[in-house]
Amino acid sequence: QKEVEQDPGPLSVPEGAIVSLNCTYSNSAFQYFMWYRQYSRKGPELLMYTYSSGNKEDGRFTAQVDKSSKYISLFIRDSQPSDSATYLCAMGGRSGAGSYQLTFGKGTKLSVIP
Amino acid sequence: GAVVSQHPSRVICKSGTSVKIECRSLDFQATTMFWYRQFPKQSLMLMATSNEGSKATYEQGVEKDKFLINHASLTLSTLTVTSAHPEDSSFYICSASLGENSPLHFGNGTRLTVT
């Protein structure tokens, strides 16, 4: 089983829809969680960062973490064509050997259709 | 805050030549920077961890003599692709963070094409 699983999509939604993006993970050492947005031919841009279970909201974006189920989500409300991008989840923490570890999902490609 | 600048954004070079990519943290000091490689429709693959004032730590399978990393100051790391070949063509992205438990901030990447 891979450490981080993320559905690559592609996911296509109409403008204004609520988008749900998800990742699951197997390593309980992960302590904090991030979502990045990556436009084509650009570096990833940090959207959300959280280290506790529950919800964190920032504008139209809500990050949700459920550590007991090892499941994280990113919700986008009132989606816009400018939200069309690839969304990467990332998780960080100490490995069993004590080293710092950051792992990315493969990314979900989202298209918001006007 | 936490801006990472990467240069050049795009480079085309001939096979056998070397290419240097710069990564700068503009508004913070980064003792550690990370270099990633990304193939089309693939996720980020960590190549190496660049440590200021010491040798870089390379991931398994990454040739350290081919991908030379220098982290001479707290705001600058460079990646040099030596004797580039067409199979080295890829998207290279650097990143840095404010600290161990802080998120990574990425540069805008360098698209390398080796002809």
Interface residues (C-beta under 8 A of the other chain):
Chain A: P8 Q31 Y32 M34 Y36 R41 K42 G43 P44 E45 L46 Y49 Y51 L88 A90 G92 Y100 L102 F104 G105 K106 G107
Chain B: V4 Q6 K41 Q42 S43 L44 L46 F91 I93 S95 E100 N101 P103 L104 H105 F106 G107 N108 G109 R111
